[in-house]
């Protein structure tokens, strides 16, 4: 069995046994095929060869996060080969992960987020819009309201089933990474925007048999996340916000940061975001630190008080 066949066997295992998402499988495939292209018979590569390959990646300008992702894919692949008895050792066992620079997530202020949502609401309510323009405005308003209300990953958001809106409840269950279910809340404004979109959606014959809340004539049957990202940037520009600083992921970060700024517990935010490990959520500790400083300055008897 050559490397190509072993990569396929590995991906099949990740899909069947671990429930890896399509995006995850595609990422593993790209990383392993790139390694195989540089190392030849990847399944037979040794520690020194893999170390040299990772060094070459670094010299090509790949960020430490990209290097770490590629090494992670290789680790998983060789663990699989070892477990299946296809190799007597794991050549990645002694390799060190590249040091990642700690970077704070991009986010938006509450004022900027408010401007974005207000602009989306105003466009959705514009009586001058009709046909496809009205449909697009109502859909975009529902998307941004639901995203900010729930903190969903963009892939979770665009792939929501129609039943979420039909129930019209304050909470719904979403299936996230690793096929894990979690409960997320819906604000009153998000439910209202979703109802308005649902009414217009139901009047569109092309969407009648589509099971997705945000249907599209795409291979998946729902709105591609790239289309939503493009529409979100255009909305930001119309709201007077630099489009370069906004994306669906930034709005997800805004959801988490604003919750923490207003007193939410870090573990509650972890659950809402669908992070399996609290360490992933700890990128937001800078928000907690700012809140603690403010708490001490406002309430400690020895804190400096303005005269």
C-alpha positions, 0 to 999 in steps of 0.5 A: 500500500503506497502513501496515496492509498494510506492517506485515503485509508487514514481519511476514511478512518477519521470520517467513519470513526471520529466523525471528522467534518468535511472541512477538517478532512479537506485540510488533512488531505491538503497537508498530507498530500503536500508532505507526500509531494515533498517527501516522496513515500510519506508512509516510509519517511523518517524523523530527520526527513520530516524535520527537514520538511518542517524546516523548509516550510518555515523558510517558505514563510508559513506562519507558526500556526500553519506549521503546527497544523501541518505537524498535527496532521502528520502526527495523526497520520503516523499514529494511525499507521502505527496503530494499524501495524503498518509501521513499527514506529512513530517518526513524529514522536520526538518532534517539537511543535513550533512556538506559536505567537500569542495573538489576540483575536480581532473583534469589534466594539459594542458601538461598531456592532450596534451600527452594523446591526442597525444598518442591516435592520434598516436595509431589511425594512426599506420599503423601496426594495423588492424582488431579489434585493429585498430577499437578500436584505432580509437574509443578511439581516437574519444572518448577522442577528443570529450570528451575533446572538449565538456566536456560531461558527460560520459553517454552523450558521449557513448550514442551519436547518429550516426547523430552527426558525419554524420552532421560534424558540429562545434556544436551539440545538446546533451540531458543531465540530466532531458532531457534538450538539450544544444549546445556543440562545436566540435574542428577541431581535434575532428571532424577529429577523429570522421570522421576517426572513422565513416569511419571505423565504416561504414565498420563494418557489425555488426554496420550497423543497430545500431543508436549509434555513438559508438555501442556495443553488450550491452543491451543499444546498445552502448559502456558501460561507464565502458569499456571506463573508462578502456580503458582510464586508459590503454591509460593514462598508455601508455602515461606515466600518472598515470592511478589512476589519470584519468577517463572520469570525470577527463577529463571533469573537465580538459575541464572546468578548462582549459577553465577558465584558458584561460579566459572563463566566469564561466556562459559559462562553466556552460552552456557547462557542462549542470549544471542547477545551477551555484553553481555546477560550482562554484567548479571551482572558485579556477581556477578563483582565481588563474587567478585573482591573476596572472592578478593583478600581471601581470598588476597592477602598484603597483604589485611586478615586477621582477628586 
